[in-house]
Amino acid sequence: MIRFRYALKLGFIGLGTMGAPMALNLVKAGFELIVYDIEPDSDRVQSVVKQGAKLCNKPSDVSVDTKFVLLSLPTQAVSEEVTLGKGGIVQTAAPGSVIIELSTVSPVTIKKLDAAAKSRGIDVLDAPISGGRTGAEAATLTVMVGGRRETFDRCRSIFESIGKRVYYIGEIGSGEIVKLLNNMLVLTDLITARSVLEIAVEAGIDPKLVHEIINVSTGQSWVWTNWVPTILTRKTVGSTPDIFKKDVTIALEMAENLKLYPETAIAALNFLRTYNQNQQGTRDISTMFEFLS
């Protein structure tokens, strides 16, 4: 018989690149987990089931049987369909339930969800995460949470089971704002790193040596330290151009609403869009470093 450490029974929808390892860590932490994914027979889903999670046939089954539902979904459209669509989580969850949106969506979307959920006595937290696939696997993610403080406190043990650094930021949507700004910075760093390495290669300098030197110099960044070594060995980093295009587009729309126009981020997004015209946006973003092959 499986023994659960926590009394909280959790639902988890979306067992993708980030969702599956987070779900695994919640099971390992001692939570009883009920899960749903559009590809139930995939290896990533079955790996979670083998650890003790119960697999459901549709998203609404998750909310019917739990009071805490976590979402890790690829797009805003999918998130809205699962939560606000016909027979969605908002319609099927019981009053007093909590919806935890781990996906990166716009503050407008999360506030729309919060308003609909509130009318049915359901709380919402936006809790986007950062740290990539490796952070999800190691349970060292950074978690940025917006919503009611009392609800955040109820869910703290959940967040601490998937992340090393958990931040309560403020009102609903504030977690998404910080995550979008983070991804805007990541993209600008990544495009700059690409330019630096391309120049080094064209100049006949070993890019691995350039990485080593800059990594102990003032040009060092998280992207340079964590992603560039992986890219130099021609391995994937677990993120796609489409994800960054989505997130940075939302971030720039948010900035424009504030009458701000961050030129560097605009240029980085334009580069990404041009690249995507000739490539598959679902491929790993490391493919932009094709000159290293």
Sequence and secondary structure as in RCSB ss.txt:
>XXXX:A:sequence
MIRFRYALKLGFIGLGTMGAPMALNLVKAGFELIVYDIEPDSDRVQSVVKQGAKLCNKPSDVSVDTKFVLLSLPT
QAVSEEVTLGKGGIVQTAAPGSVIIELSTVSPVTIKKLDAAAKSRGIDVLDAPISGGRTGAEAATLTVMVGGRRE
TFDRCRSIFESIGKRVYYIGEIGSGEIVKLLNNMLVLTDLITARSVLEIAVEAGIDPKLVHEIINVSTGQSWVWT
NWVPTILTRKTVGSTPDIFKKDVTIALEMAENLKLYPETAIAALNFLRTYNQNQQGTRDISTMFEFLS
>XXXX:A:secstr
    S S EEEEE  STTHHHHHHHHHHHT EEEEE S TTSHHHHHHHHTT EE SSHHHHHHT SEEEE  S 
HHHHHHHHHSTT HHHHS TT EEEE S   HHHHHHHHHHHHTTT EEEE  EESHHHHHHHT EEEEEES HH
HHHHHHHHHHHHEEEEEEEESTTHHHHHHHHHHHHHHHHHHHHHHHHHHHHHTT  HHHHHHHHTTSTT  HIII
IIHHHHHTT   S  HHHHHHHHHHHHHHHHHTT   HHHHHHHHHHHHHHHTS TTS GGGGGGGG 
